[in-house]
């Protein structure tokens, strides 16, 4: 029974943190903008990395 409570607790904590992220994204234009810029920069870095590997 204790294992069930632990699994339920871990699930609820994970769900709560996930929902907090979604709610924060919905409510903060500044955060959304920074997140989009961050993701785009990572995508561009990956593309540059793949492009430079192909040129050799």
N, C-alpha and C positions, 0 to 999 in steps of 0.2 A: 504494500500500500504506500509505503514511503517513497518507493521508486516512481509510482504514479504521480504523487504530489510534486516530486522533483521535476519530472518530465513536463508536467503542466506549468509549473513555475517558470522553467526555462522557455517554454513556448510562449507564455504570456509576456515575459520580459522581451523576447525577440520581437514579438508582434507589436508591443508598445514602442520599441525603438524604431521599428520600420514605419509605423504610423506617424511618429514624431517627425521623421525625415520627410515623409510625404506632405504632412501639414506645413512644415517649415518651408518646403519648396513652393507650396501653393500660396503662402502668405508673404513671402519675402522676395520681392523683385530683384533686390540687390544680390541675394544669395543665388537665385536662379541665374542671373547674369554671370556671376563669378563661376558657378558650376559649369555653365555652358562653355565659357572661355577656357576653363581648366580641361574639360573633356576634349574640346577642339584642339588644344595645344598638344595633348597626349596623342591624339589621332594623327596630327601632323608630324610629330616626332617619329611615330611608328612608320608612317609613309616614307619619310626621309631615310629612315634606317633601312627599310626594305629596298628603296631605290638605290641607295649607295651599295648595297650588297649585290645587286644585279649588275652593276656597272663593272665589276671586277671579273 
